[in-house]
Amino acid sequence: MNDKMKVTIRCFSLLKYETGKSILSIECPVGSDTETVYQQFISNYPGLKDLPIRTAVNKEYISEKIELYDGDEISFIPPVSGG
């Protein structure tokens, strides 16, 4: 039995600029949730740690952490400004 799974992270706006990528693929333990993946992401990009981020899983916004499954797509979306 595999104890790891892969998830895709989509980065938008400032996150895309800071990471240099719009899509990242990461490996995490089976049973990980969105908070665990977010903490793993931030540990690689600590400059983003204080930025308020919205999270979507499989194109659906979430307001609480949820368990992830192999192949899920997580979007981290920073605040949008403009006029």
C-alpha positions in Angstrom: 0.0 0.0 0.0 1.3 3.4 -1.0 1.5 5.9 1.9 2.1 8.9 -0.3 -0.2 10.7 -2.8 0.3 13.5 -5.3 -1.7 16.7 -5.5 -1.5 19.6 -7.8 -1.3 23.2 -6.6 -2.3 26.0 -8.8 -0.8 29.4 -8.0 -2.4 32.7 -9.0 -1.2 36.3 -9.1 1.4 37.1 -6.5 1.9 33.4 -5.7 2.7 32.6 -9.3 5.1 35.5 -9.3 6.8 34.4 -6.1 7.1 30.7 -7.0 7.9 31.3 -10.6 5.3 28.6 -11.5 1.6 28.5 -12.1 1.4 24.8 -11.3 3.3 22.7 -8.8 3.0 19.0 -8.1 3.8 17.9 -4.6 3.8 14.6 -2.8 2.3 14.3 0.7 1.2 11.6 3.1 -2.1 9.9 2.4 -4.8 11.5 4.6 -3.3 15.0 4.4 -5.7 17.9 4.5 -5.6 21.3 2.9 -4.0 22.9 6.0 -1.1 20.3 5.9 -0.5 21.0 2.2 -0.7 24.8 2.7 1.9 24.5 5.5 4.2 22.4 3.3 3.8 25.0 0.5 4.5 27.9 2.8 7.6 26.2 4.2 9.0 26.3 0.7 8.0 30.0 0.2 8.1 31.7 3.6 7.7 35.1 2.1 4.1 34.3 1.4 3.3 33.2 5.0 1.4 36.4 6.1 -0.6 36.7 2.9 -4.4 36.0 3.3 -5.1 33.1 0.9 -8.4 31.7 -0.3 -8.3 28.0 -1.0 -10.3 25.9 -3.6 -10.2 22.2 -4.1 -11.1 20.8 -7.4 -12.4 24.3 -8.4 -14.7 24.6 -5.4 -14.0 27.2 -2.8 -13.7 25.9 0.8 -13.9 27.7 4.1 -12.5 24.9 6.3 -9.7 22.4 5.9 -10.7 19.2 4.2 -9.1 15.9 3.6 -7.4 15.5 0.2 -7.1 12.5 -2.1 -4.6 11.5 -4.7 -4.9 13.6 -7.8 -6.8 16.5 -6.2 -6.1 20.0 -7.4 -5.7 22.8 -4.8 -5.8 26.5 -5.8 -4.2 29.0 -3.5 -5.7 32.4 -4.4 -4.3 35.7 -2.9 -6.4 38.8 -2.6 -7.2 40.5 -5.9 -7.0 44.3 -6.3 -7.4 46.6 -9.2 -9.7 49.1 -10.6 
